[in-house]
């Protein structure tokens, strides 16, 4: 299934969906039309019940270069709050998407673009990628979750430096800081992420979703609440087709065949 909006495309192949921000002439910057299309594409991906969602940008230069500064320039406080809420909604939907989300960072990922990547489960960067929360030099701060998600990945000191200085870092430094999970050659990024997605899509569906929910809870709730959620999620998987097949295959010394 291929679904296209003017500024976003969604390609669904079996259990993997690829969502592409398609404004290469504008470095895939997020205007209001693109934000609306992202929400619609996420709706379609959820309806397709895919197990993996890959997020990337069109062209050879940018993942998502950021939000539309021309649009933001004249916003009132009330209008800015509504714009921020839509950004938060999209990032929360990526974070809570009922499947694994992978950001294939193929180029510039600044501001809101970096925040979209932060909201994904996994981040793979091209060797050409450059990332940063660059809002400080616009007189603002990250507004779509960057102040909360970035420290969880890179630690408080590094997050403060990146946000206070508005520093742009290359893929190698992003990897060293823990901002991305791996760096690959630019011309191998799509194939590498496609292999990851295929492997993840073959994992047991219910267990992957439970693991994701439990991991998210670790960042969103006190430790005791997270531990209690993990215990309930773990025990709730017993009796599912995934659990039965996985354990039977182990005992029978064969590869599991998950639904």
Secondary structure by P-SEA (a helix, b strand, c coil): cccccccbbbbbcccbbbbbbccccccccccaaaaaaaaaaaaaaaaacccbbbbbbcccccccccccccccccccaaaaaaaaaaaaaaaaaaaacccbbbbcccccccaaaaaaaaaccbbbbccccccccccccccccccccccccccccccaaaaaaaaaacccccaaaaaaaccccccccccaaaaaaaaaaaaaaaccaaaaaaaaaaaaaaacccaaaaaaaaaaaaaaacccaaaaaaaaaaaaccccccc
